[in-house]
């Protein structure tokens, strides 16, 4: 079967009445080999339920639909694209198309039998927010294969001590383990973006590092720590919570951590320990 949306993306967009918007991060994948690789990475099995975020012209959807699976849901924000996809796949009873903003969806409502596999070429302007939203639904997910702008992908998977390490790196590591990643050249999209992209394959952490009741506090500590990434971690934490730097330093030293180190030098487990130490000192993030 020829995927005409990949062969003639401009014509497919025009037929759907869609004009790609830079403000919405609309860059449509048109490289069949990359689409094949993304879908293969999901490892779809006959019993699987699959959710695709931002199917766009359907180059991934076409390949997902060919797999033996139980259920397939596409979530597309653009009304015209959603209508075109619904018409294209209406004969397949396994498939449904939801015209919705994924950031406002309750995954627990649309998933029939978790855990599910999630695939998506995420819109550039919302990719990080979508990943954070997916963290809320980690127990419902078996595997994710998601595409990001390359610089965002590098921050997501950045290791301790690297220049790319950020709050996003730590947020991600609280919920997911990264199994693999690969680069996608800018020429694989229409319209062509200025930078390359990156596909990342995630699996949920087998065991959470923190209690559900601690999540908000840990995330607030991480945000505060990376608000001044070039400074010793005690300084942004002290400023954010109105504490003397010496008090923060003492809390860090009590759990064997160096208060003069920068936020990028700590492992995700250590941020959980920092949060507990500060809460024990009376901090209320």
N, C-alpha and C positions, 0 to 999 in steps of 0.2 A: 504494500500500500504506500503510495507517495504522499508525503506530508506537504501539502501545498503551502501551508502557512510558513514552513521553513524555506521552501524554494522561492516564494514570492511574498515576503513579509509586507512590503509596502502595499501591494494589491490586496492582501488579506485584511490589513488594517483599514484601508479605504472602504472595502466591502462591508466592514462592520461599523463604519462611521466613526472610527477612532483616530484621533490625532495624538501621537505620543507626546506626553507632557513631561518636560524636564523637572518641573516642580513636584511631580508625583513619582519621580524616579523610574519612569517607564522605559526600560530598555529590554527588548524582547529577544530571548535566545533563539538563534536560527541555525546553529551548527548541529547537524544530526548526530555526529559522533559524540559530542559532549552530552547531548540529551540521552543517548544510549548509555553512556557511562554513569550518569546521574541515577537513572532508573535502575540500572544493574546494581549500584551501590546500596540501594534500599533492600535488596534481597527479598522481593515480594513472594509470599507463599500463598497457596490456595485458601488458607484460613484467615488471611490478613484483611484488615480494614485499613484503607489508605486515605489520607487527606492531603490534597495539594493546595498550597497557599499561592495565590496569584498566578493562575494557569495562563493568563494572557491569550496568546494565539493557539495554545494547546499542543506545542511541540512535545512537552513532557507528558501531557494528558494522553496523547495518542499512544505513546509507548506504555504508559501505565495501564491503559485500557486493554492492551493486548495480553497482559499478564493474567494468569489464573489467580483470582482473589475473590473475597467474599463481598466487599463493599468498597466503593470509591466515591469520595466527596470532594468536589472542587469548591474553593472559596475565592470568588472574584469580586473585587470592588467595583470595577467598571461595568455599568449596566449593559452597554452594547456588547462588550466582550462576553459577559455572562450569558446574554441571550443567544449569541452565536454559538457558544459552547453547548448550551442546552439543546439547541436545534441539532447540532452535529452529533451528539451522543444520545439523543432521545430514545433510540431503539434498544439501548442496553439497560435492562432493569437494575443492574448493579450500580449504575452511575446516577448521581444527582449533582446539580450545580446550585450553589447558594450565592446569591448576589448580596454580599455583606462585607463589612470591614472586619478583618480578622481580629483587630485590636479590641473590638467590642463583643466578640463572640464568647460564649461560655462553652468551651470544648466538651465539658461534661454532659452538656445537653445534646450536642450533635453526634457524639460518639455512641455507637450502639453497643459494642462489646470490646472494651479496652483489653490490652494495650494496642495502640494504633501505630502505623508508620506514617511519618510526615515528610513530604517532599516539597521543595519550593525554590523558585528563582525569585528571591524576595525583592520588592521595590527598594531601590537604594535609599530613599528618604525615610523609610520606616523599618529597615531591616533590624537594627539594634533593638528597637521597641518591640518588634514581633518576637525576637529571641527572649527578651525579658518576660513577655507575656507567656511564652511557652514554658518558662521556668515554673510558673504557677500551676501548670498542668503536668509536671514531670511524672507523677504516678500513672498517668493515662497513656504514656508514650513508650514504645518499644525501641524506636530508632528514628533518627531524623537525618535527612540529607538536604542541606540548605546552601544556597548561594548568596554571597555577600560581595560588596566591593572589596578589592584586595586589601586595602589598608584596614578596613573593618575586620576582615577575616584574620589579619595578622594580630590585631589587638585581642580578638576573641581567644586565640590559642597561644598568646604570648606566655612564656614561662617566667618564673621568678628571676629577677635580676636583669631582664632585658629591657631595652629602651621602649619597646611597644607595650610593656606591662601596664595595665590600667584597671580602673574599677570594673570595666566590662569583662576583662580577663578573669577577675576574681568572682564576679557574679556568675559567670558561666561555669567556672570550676566548682562552685557550690552545688550545682545541680547535675552537671553533665561531664562525661569523659569523652575526649576527642579520639576517635578511632583512626581517622585518616583525613587527608585533605589534598586537593589538587587545584592547580591554577587554570583559569579560563581566560584566553586572550580577548582583548577588547573587540577584535574583529568578528567574534562569535555572536555579536548582538546587532540588532537594528532598533533604533538608530545606534550607531557606534558610540560608546562612551569614551571618555578621555583616558580612563584607566582600566586595567585588567580586573577580573573578578576572581573569586576563590570559592570552591565548594568545600564544605566541611561536613564530615560524617560524625554524628553524635550518638552516644548511647547514654541512658540515664545512669547516674551513680547507683551502684548496687546498694549502698547504704548512705543515708544522709549524714552529714557531718554535724548537724545541729538539730535542735528540736523545732517543731513548727512555731512554737511560741517565741522563739529567738530570732526568727527570720528578719523581722522589721529592724530589730536592733543591730544585727550584723550588717545588713545592707546600709544602714545609716552610718555605721562606723567606717565601712569601706568607702562610701562616698566622701566622708570627711577626710579620711586619710589621703585620698588621691586628689583632694581639692588643691593641694600644694605639693605635687609629686616630687619636686626637687629639694624639698626641705625634710629635715628629720621628722619622723612620724609624730613625735610628741607635740610638735608645734601646731599643726592643723587640728589635731584632736583637742588640744588645750583650748585653742581659739573657738572651735565649734561648740564645746560643751562648757565654756566659761570656767575652766580649771587652771590652776597654776601649772606651768610646764613640769615643775618638779613633782607634782602629784601624779601626772600622767607617767612620767619617767619611773616613778616608784612602782606604779601598777604594772608596767611592762617588765621591770626588773624582777618583780615578784613571781613572774611565770617564765623567767629565764630568757627574756628577749631584750635586744639592744634598743633603747629609746632613741639613739642617734641615727639608727638606720632609716632609710627612706621606705615609703610604702611598697615600692616595687620589689623590695628585697624579702618580703614575707610570703610564705606559702598560705594557701587558702585556709588550712587548718589553724594557722596561727592567728588569722583574723577572728576566727571563732573564739579562740582563747583570749585574745585582746578584749573582745566584747564582754566576755564573762568577767574578766578582771575589772574592767571599768564599771560594769553594772554592780559588781560587789562593792565598789567604792562609792556607789550612790548615783552614778550617771544614769540618766533616763533618756536614751536616744528616742 
